[in-house]
Amino acid sequence: MARFLMVLQPRAPMAPVELVDALAPLLQRIEAHVDHRTPAHLSALLRGGLEQLRMQLFADVQAKAHGPVLEITLMSQEPMGRGAPQTRAVFDQILVEVSGLAPLQLVFRSDRDGALP
């Protein structure tokens, strides 16, 4: 099962609901369909890769000592043994899209930084 994670930190103080709301442009561009939403959580379904693999995206606001962060997890049934190339391609697309979200900055990504401490 493929699982990739990124952590986004707001550049200025933001309420949890604002952090989740900041993902709206990203979700639209990757054609993700939100199936559950609370003020501090979001889950969405999307299809990606050559075989239109079904993927799930979760966004959760986590309280940290320096303020809340937004954790985004992308998961699919694709095996990680071969590096999950289809899921990885969608994760890379999300990374590109996240760089355009002005109020948020990328502070961690599991494919580069290893396991979450």
Backbone torsions as a table, in degrees:
resi	resn	phi	psi	omega
1	MET	NA	125.7	-179.3
2	ALA	-80.7	140.2	178.8
3	ARG	-150.6	117.2	177.2
4	PHE	-121.9	144.0	-174.5
5	LEU	-133.1	142.1	170.7
6	MET	-136.3	152.9	178.4
7	VAL	-122.9	128.7	179.0
8	LEU	-113.9	135.9	179.7
9	GLN	-114.6	136.1	177.9
10	PRO	-69.5	144.9	178.5
11	ARG	-75.5	-22.6	177.0
12	ALA	-138.0	158.0	-179.4
13	PRO	-54.7	134.2	179.6
14	MET	-139.5	146.2	174.2
15	ALA	-74.6	154.2	179.5
16	PRO	-51.6	-42.9	-178.8
17	VAL	-64.2	-34.0	177.7
18	GLU	-68.7	-36.3	177.4
19	LEU	-61.1	-47.2	-179.8
20	VAL	-66.8	-41.2	178.7
21	ASP	-60.7	-31.3	-178.4
22	ALA	-63.5	-16.4	-179.7
23	LEU	-82.1	-8.5	-175.2
24	ALA	-52.0	-48.0	179.3
25	PRO	-62.3	-39.6	178.6
26	LEU	-61.4	-48.7	-178.0
27	LEU	-60.3	-37.6	179.1
28	GLN	-67.4	-43.2	-177.0
29	ARG	-68.3	-33.0	179.5
30	ILE	-94.0	5.7	177.7
31	GLU	56.7	45.3	176.8
32	ALA	-87.9	139.6	-179.3
33	HIS	-108.2	112.4	-177.8
34	VAL	-67.8	126.9	177.8
35	ASP	-112.2	-11.9	176.8
36	HIS	-154.8	139.2	-177.9
37	ARG	-149.0	132.8	169.7
38	THR	-129.8	176.1	179.2
39	PRO	-59.8	-27.0	-176.5
40	ALA	-122.5	13.8	-177.6
41	HIS	-150.1	149.0	176.0
42	LEU	-148.3	139.1	170.2
43	SER	-129.6	142.1	-176.5
44	ALA	-144.1	154.9	176.6
45	LEU	-110.7	144.3	175.5
46	LEU	-152.1	163.6	177.4
47	ARG	-119.6	142.8	-179.3
48	GLY	-154.7	172.8	179.5
49	GLY	80.5	176.3	-177.4
50	LEU	-67.0	-32.8	-177.9
51	GLU	-98.0	13.4	-179.2
52	GLN	52.4	51.0	177.9
53	LEU	-60.7	134.2	178.1
54	ARG	-76.6	131.2	-179.1
55	MET	-130.6	155.3	176.1
56	GLN	-119.1	139.4	176.3
57	LEU	-119.7	130.2	177.1
58	PHE	-120.6	136.5	174.6
59	ALA	-125.8	123.6	-178.0
60	ASP	-131.6	133.4	174.2
61	VAL	-83.2	128.1	179.7
62	GLN	-119.4	134.0	177.5
63	ALA	-78.5	130.1	176.5
64	LYS	-127.8	164.7	-178.1
65	ALA	-59.0	-36.0	-178.7
66	HIS	-90.3	5.7	179.4
67	GLY	121.3	169.4	-176.4
68	PRO	-68.2	147.7	174.3
69	VAL	-126.3	163.6	179.1
70	LEU	-112.8	117.2	177.1
71	GLU	-97.1	127.4	178.0
72	ILE	-115.7	125.2	179.3
73	THR	-118.1	132.1	174.9
74	LEU	-114.6	125.7	-176.7
75	MET	-131.3	150.8	173.5
76	SER	-153.7	173.9	177.6
77	GLN	-85.4	1.4	-179.6
78	GLU	-66.0	134.7	-178.5
79	PRO	-68.0	137.4	178.8
80	MET	-79.9	-14.5	-178.2
81	GLY	-55.5	-33.7	178.2
82	ARG	-102.2	11.7	178.0
83	GLY	89.8	2.1	178.7
84	ALA	47.7	63.6	-172.9
85	PRO	-61.1	-35.3	-179.2
86	GLN	-70.6	-44.6	178.8
87	THR	-66.5	-39.3	179.1
88	ARG	-61.7	-39.5	179.2
89	ALA	-63.2	-40.8	177.8
90	VAL	-68.3	-40.6	176.7
91	PHE	-59.0	-43.7	178.8
92	ASP	-63.1	-39.1	176.8
93	GLN	-62.5	-41.7	178.4
94	ILE	-63.3	-40.8	177.9
95	LEU	-59.3	-41.1	177.9
96	VAL	-64.2	-45.4	-178.8
97	GLU	-65.5	-37.0	-179.8
98	VAL	-63.6	-33.2	-179.7
99	SER	-63.2	-19.0	178.4
100	GLY	-93.1	-0.9	178.4
101	LEU	-86.4	96.6	-172.3
102	ALA	-51.9	-42.8	-174.3
103	PRO	-77.4	-6.3	-174.8
104	LEU	-122.7	144.9	175.2
105	GLN	-125.5	142.3	179.8
106	LEU	-75.0	125.9	179.4
107	VAL	-119.3	-12.7	-179.7
108	PHE	-157.1	140.2	170.0
109	ARG	-143.3	131.3	-171.8
110	SER	-65.7	-29.4	-179.2
111	ASP	-72.7	-18.7	-179.2
112	ARG	-111.6	-39.2	-170.4
113	ASP	-99.2	-3.7	179.0
114	GLY	87.7	-161.0	-177.6
115	ALA	-69.2	147.4	177.4
116	LEU	-66.5	130.0	-178.4
117	PRO	-62.5	NA	NA
